[in-house]
Amino acid sequence: MKSILLSLFLATGLFSVCAQQNISSTISHQGYQREYLVHLPPGYSTSKSYPVVFVLHGGGIGTGPQIQNYTKFDAIADTAGVISIYPTALNTNWADGRGNQSDVDGIDDVGFFCENDCGYF
């Protein structure tokens, strides 16, 4: 699965800022500015491949940075050598089929996470 967020980082060269372990940014998806935070493992190198883990906050509460702080997942990601991505849902809810506002508005969260090839889901 290709991550649209990871692809955009690589395309824009944001990952070359290796001294900075946390990168906050936005991308436009479905006409919305979508927020996310990326945590890079220590010693990150653009010449190496890394696993990517999406860490989602709960429905109706929180943001990507809040769940990063709450879970302390970065310590696990650093030990395992993975990139962790903390996206923020629109309307504080993921479009997960519960009939919340994101579902009603037709938000495509899967499209936000991946690029065209989502056969993995």
C-alpha positions, 0 to 999 in steps of 0.5 A: 500500500502506498501512503499518500502522505508518505509520497507527498513527503518524499516528493516535497523533500520534507523528509530531508529535514532529518534533525527534526523528528516531528513534522506537522503539515497539511495536504488538500484532499477532497477540497479539505485541508487535512492535518497530520503529524509525522514522527521519524525514527532516530537516524532516519535516512532517505536512502533506507525504507521504513515501515509506516504505522498510522496512529488514529485518535478516537472518534469524536475526540482528539487530534493527531498530536493529542493521540501522539502525546496520549499514547507515547507511541513514538517510543515504540516507533523509535525502538522498532525503527518505524515512521508513525503518522498521526492524522487528524479526522475532519469533524473530530470523527473518522468516516467509519460507517457509524453515521457521524457527520464525516459519513454524512458529508461523504468524507473519504478517509481511506483515500486520505490515507492511501494513494489509488492502490488500496487493495490492501483494505 
